Amino acid sequence: MHKQTDEQPISGVANASIGGRILRYQSSIGSNYSHAEFTGSDLSVARLCGSNLYRANLEQANLSGADLRGTNLQAANLKGANLYKAILSGANLDRTNLEQASLEGADLRGARLRYACLKGADLHGVDLTGADLYGVDLTDVKY
């Protein structure tokens, strides 16, 4: 499968279908991507601080090194996503699906993860200082 590369910055559009695209180093701070489709997209090192990704589908997306500080990822699907060294401090990940996601070295300080699913996720070196983990499913996590 050939991925489409976008040279122009992405702009927030709720319900957008952006799946499979290469969007490395993009900056879209405070944008609205609620219910957007990013399946398999490459968003490595993207800056999406304070953006709204409520119920967005980011399954198998590459978010390694992405800056997602203060982002709303509530009820988003991040199943199998690569979040290696992503910055998620202060993010809202309530009821988010992070099953089989790689969060190695990620910064989750002060993040909300209430009732999130982390089944089989890789949590090696994750900073969870001050994170709200109430009701989180930690079945088979790697740490």
N, C-alpha and C positions, 0 to 999 in steps of 0.2 A: 504494500500500500504506500503510495507516494504522498508525502505530507506537503500541503501548500504552505509556502513561506510568505509572511506578510511583512513588508518593510514599513508600512505606515502604522502609526500608533493605533491601538484599539481604543474605542470609546465605549462607554457604558451603554448597553441597550438591554433592558430586561427581556427575557425569553429569547435571546439571541442564540443562534446555532453556529458555534465557532470550533466544533470538534475537529481533531486531527491536524490542526494548524501549528506551525512553528512560530511562537510569539516571544522568543527569548528577548530579555532585556527591555521588554515593554514597560511603560510607565503609564498607569491609569489610576491615579490616586482619587479616592472618594467616589468612584463610579458605581452605577447600579447594574449588576449582572444577575439579579434574582431570576431563578429558574433557567439560567443560560446553560447551554450544552457545550462543554469543553472536553468531552471524552477523548482521551489519547493525545491531547494537545501538549506542546512543549512550552511551558511558561517558566522555564528555569530563569532565575535571577530577575524575574518580573517584579515591579513595584506596584502593588495593589493595596497599599495602606488605606485603611478606613473604607474600603469598598464594600458593597453589599452583594454577597454571593449566596443569599438565602436560597436554599433548595437547588443550588446549581449542581450540575452533574460534571464532576471532575474525575470520574473513574479512569484509572490508569494514566492520569495526567502527570507530567513531569514538572514539579514545582520546587525542584532542588534550588536552594539558595534564594528563593523568592521572599520578598518582604511583604508580609501579610499582617503587619501590626495593626491591631484594632479592627480587623476585618470581620464582618458578619458572615460566618460560614454555617449558621444554624441550619440543621437538617440537610446539609449538603451531602452529596455522595462522593467520597474520596477513596472508595474501595480500590486497593492496589496502587494508590498514588505514590509517587516518589517525592517526599518532603524532606530529603536529606539537607540538614543545616538550614531549613526554612525558619524564618522569624515570624512567630505566631503569638508574640507576647500581647496580652490584652485582647486577643481574638475571642469571638463567641463561636464555640464549636458544640453548643448544646444539641443533642440528638443527631450529631453528625456520624455518618458511617465512615470509619477509618479502618475497616477490616482489611487485614493483610497489607496495610500501608507501611512504607518505610519512613520513619520519623527520626532516624539516626542523627544525633547531634542537633536536633531542632530546639528552638527556644520557645517554650510554652509558658513562660513566667506570667502569672496572673491571668491565664486564659481560663475561659469557662468551657468545661467539657461535660456538663450534666447529661447523664443518660447516653453519652456517646458510645459507639461500638468500636472497640479497639481489638477485637478478636484477631489473634495471630499477628498483630502489628509489631514492628521492630522499634523498640524504645531505647536502644543502646545510646547512652550519653545524652538523653533528653533532659532538659532543665524544666522541671515541673514546679519550681518554687512558687508558692502562693496560688497554684492552679486549683480550680474547683472541680473535683473529680467525683462528685456525688452521683451514685448510681451508674458509674462507668462499667462497661463489660470488659474485663481484662483477661478473659479466657485465652490461654495459650500465648500470651505476649512474650516477646523476647526482650530481655534486658540485661 
